[in-house]
Amino acid sequence: MTIVLYHSPKSSASRRVRLFLEEKGLTYEAHELDLSRQQQHQPEYLAINPLGVVPTILHDGRPLHESGTICEYLDAIYPEPQLCPDNPYDLALMRNWVRHVDGLIGNLIRFNWRHHLQKKAEKMSEDELQAMLTKIPSAERREAWMRVARNPYTEEELSESRSKLIGLLDQMESMISNGWLIGGCYSLADIAVAPFVRRIDEEIAPDALSPVQRPKVAAWWTALQARPAYARADFGAFMDA
Ligand SMILES: N[C@@H](CCC(=O)N[C@@H](CS)C(=O)NCC(=O)O)C(=O)O
């Protein structure tokens, strides 16, 4: 069974799936999409991901999108090592957590898109911008592209998003028991939030990860980064040197 992954190296949702694949020890064929060149909006890609975002997998030729769904699907097919709880209650908690993390992606976008997509978007002529917008399936993403092209996120908006992302760390601090988020076992719940924590650590609010402020989260982050799969998933630096 072949797994083909369409992804972007710095995308949080792509990093999540790469980390999951590496934890499972699965081999896959990786295809990079350049988001700044709108490769995610090309018709051939929209045919396998109607939302026009990364990542997408092809498993034996069949497309699947949504990073959380992709991970759960792969877990069902390749159950070892176990990364989703057996216990139905813990499984339900894990799903709610992944959904909650996904709901915060807009806050990460405010920070992330400034670094890579904004430079390209703001140079577009009005005609180019309008032509690009017509290819984007979701109204929310059309709005985000409009913002970086013409009306960059303000310091106030960034600060509001920073607070929400720090709030995620506070939730983690109260959830972690025996080192991990759900039921004391490493799971998709931990993998799902790792790319967010990576961005918080790298740029958004590094001090919020200090052991003095959030000891459980700090220890969780050290343990997660020490996992061999984390190095293999190759998150890389988000910002250009
Ligand atoms: N809920 C989706 C989110 C996917 C997503 O937002 N991907 C971003 C990168 S992290 C993307 O493709 N952005 C480019 C765009 O929206 O044009 C998932 O988890 O797969």
PDBQT file of the ligand as one rigid body, heavy atoms in Angstrom, charges set to zero:
ROOT
HETATM    1  N1  LIG A 301      -7.964  21.824   8.924  1.00  0.00    +0.000 N 
HETATM    2  C1  LIG A 301      -6.979  21.667   7.872  1.00  0.00    +0.000 C 
HETATM    3  C2  LIG A 301      -6.162  22.951   7.785  1.00  0.00    +0.000 C 
HETATM    4  C3  LIG A 301      -5.233  22.929   6.601  1.00  0.00    +0.000 C 
HETATM    5  C4  LIG A 301      -4.553  24.277   6.429  1.00  0.00    +0.000 C 
HETATM    6  O1  LIG A 301      -5.039  25.330   6.855  1.00  0.00    +0.000 OA
HETATM    7  N2  LIG A 301      -3.402  24.261   5.750  1.00  0.00    +0.000 N 
HETATM    8  C5  LIG A 301      -2.682  25.493   5.548  1.00  0.00    +0.000 C 
HETATM    9  C6  LIG A 301      -1.225  25.304   5.960  1.00  0.00    +0.000 C 
HETATM   10  S1  LIG A 301      -1.133  24.876   7.672  1.00  0.00    +0.000 SA
HETATM   11  C7  LIG A 301      -2.721  25.900   4.071  1.00  0.00    +0.000 C 
HETATM   12  O2  LIG A 301      -2.803  25.062   3.203  1.00  0.00    +0.000 OA
HETATM   13  N3  LIG A 301      -2.649  27.215   3.806  1.00  0.00    +0.000 N 
HETATM   14  C8  LIG A 301      -2.601  27.767   2.491  1.00  0.00    +0.000 C 
HETATM   15  C9  LIG A 301      -3.897  28.406   2.068  1.00  0.00    +0.000 C 
HETATM   16  O3  LIG A 301      -4.869  28.419   2.844  1.00  0.00    +0.000 OA
HETATM   17  O4  LIG A 301      -3.918  28.941   0.952  1.00  0.00    +0.000 OA
HETATM   18  C10 LIG A 301      -6.106  20.456   8.186  1.00  0.00    +0.000 C 
HETATM   19  O5  LIG A 301      -5.883  20.208   9.368  1.00  0.00    +0.000 OA
HETATM   20  O6  LIG A 301      -5.668  19.761   7.253  1.00  0.00    +0.000 OA
ENDROOT
TORSDOF 0
